[in-house]
Amino acid sequence: MDDTIGENLRRAAGRFAERGIDTAALDAEVLLAHTLSVDRIELHLQKDRVLTGDESARFEDYVARRSKREPVAYITGYKEFWSVNICVTPDVLIPRPETEGIVEQALSVIASAAKQSQGHNGIATALSGPRNDTLDILDLCTGSGCVAAALATELPDAAITVADISPAAIEVAKKNLAFAGNRVNYFIGDLFDGLHDSRFTIHDSRKYDLITANPPYVSDGDFDTLEDDIRLYEPQSALTAGADGLAISKRIIQDAPKYLKPGGTLIMEMGLGQAQALWDFAVDTGKCESIKVFEDYSGIERILWISF
């Protein structure tokens, strides 16, 4: 049997297509490129190269796993997010393109504050004050730490705190944020609770210019309707949030003002059809100054922006 790069790609893509995988050709390329430790373009430049026995065996293992709908990112161990290679394991959600909207809006808020140069509240204070004023960011439900890693890359002077209820997720986040060194603090706990851990009393009174969050927002009843790639492999605890999927999002909105500096902002991802309910809940708290909703690349209302 022909065991060239080109033929392996063709066979793998065919197997994936038979399994109903929409990204069959792309997945085959990504997995073979990972097998050979080359860029995808090299596959096409070397399509007549014959794989070694070890290479063929490794690629066959990857193809078999993907044919069972295991996500490519869990097989390769990483996923690109905001042009950063993010380490992922089955302990964390795989970063998705729509989540980049959190980063986009966070950077927009910071840029706007800098332009206004008000120098008397919230984010503006941190940006327009003396150089030793630090922009403090809290990333809740951090998971892999992808949002925090993107912000740490874009904001090299910012201090970032990440929190997650899962100890395993925090270990993954530490790998992805290692480049930021001591600019990042890590806390394990249920939303804001980890900040009050007795071991970290120095943070008990800290307030933040910006809080970002990508909380679980799938309703319990919708979990079984998710694609096999998600339902069978990604952590359910990072996906579901009660009967309507809003339980955790509402807790974040309710408690965020306690942890934000005056004029601070919460930027949070939400699920399809949740914008109005969360908007109304935020208004009912009587604590927000303004609310905005932003759509993702598919035109779905995805990002909730609240200033307090």
HELIX and SHEET records of a PDB file:
HELIX    1   1 ILE A    5  GLU A   18  1                                  14    
HELIX    2   2 ALA A   24  LEU A   36  1                                  13    
HELIX    3   3 ARG A   40  LEU A   45  1                                   6    
HELIX    4   4 GLY A   53  SER A   67  1                                  15    
HELIX    5   5 VAL A   72  THR A   76  1                                   5    
HELIX    6   6 PRO A   97  THR A   99  5                                   3    
HELIX    7   7 GLU A  100  GLN A  116  1                                  17    
HELIX    8   8 GLY A  122  SER A  128  1                                   7    
HELIX    9   9 CYS A  146  GLU A  154  1                                   9    
HELIX   10  10 PRO A  167  ASN A  176  1                                  10    
HELIX   11  11 ALA A  178  ARG A  183  5                                   6    
HELIX   12  12 LEU A  191  HIS A  196  5                                   6    
HELIX   13  13 SER A  198  HIS A  203  5                                   6    
HELIX   14  14 ASP A  220  THR A  225  5                                   6    
HELIX   15  15 ASP A  228  ARG A  231  1                                   4    
HELIX   16  16 GLN A  236  ALA A  238  5                                   3    
HELIX   17  17 ALA A  247  TYR A  259  1                                  13    
HELIX   18  18 ALA A  275  THR A  285  1                                  11    
SHEET    1   A 2 TYR A  78  PHE A  81  0                                        
SHEET    2   A 2 VAL A  84  CYS A  87 -1                                        
SHEET    1   B 7 VAL A 184  ILE A 188  0                                        
SHEET    2   B 7 ALA A 159  ASP A 164  1                                        
SHEET    3   B 7 ASP A 136  LEU A 140  1                                        
SHEET    4   B 7 TYR A 208  ALA A 213  1                                        
SHEET    5   B 7 LEU A 260  GLU A 269  1                                        
SHEET    6   B 7 GLU A 301  SER A 307 -1                                        
SHEET    7   B 7 SER A 290  GLU A 295 -1                                        
END                                                                             
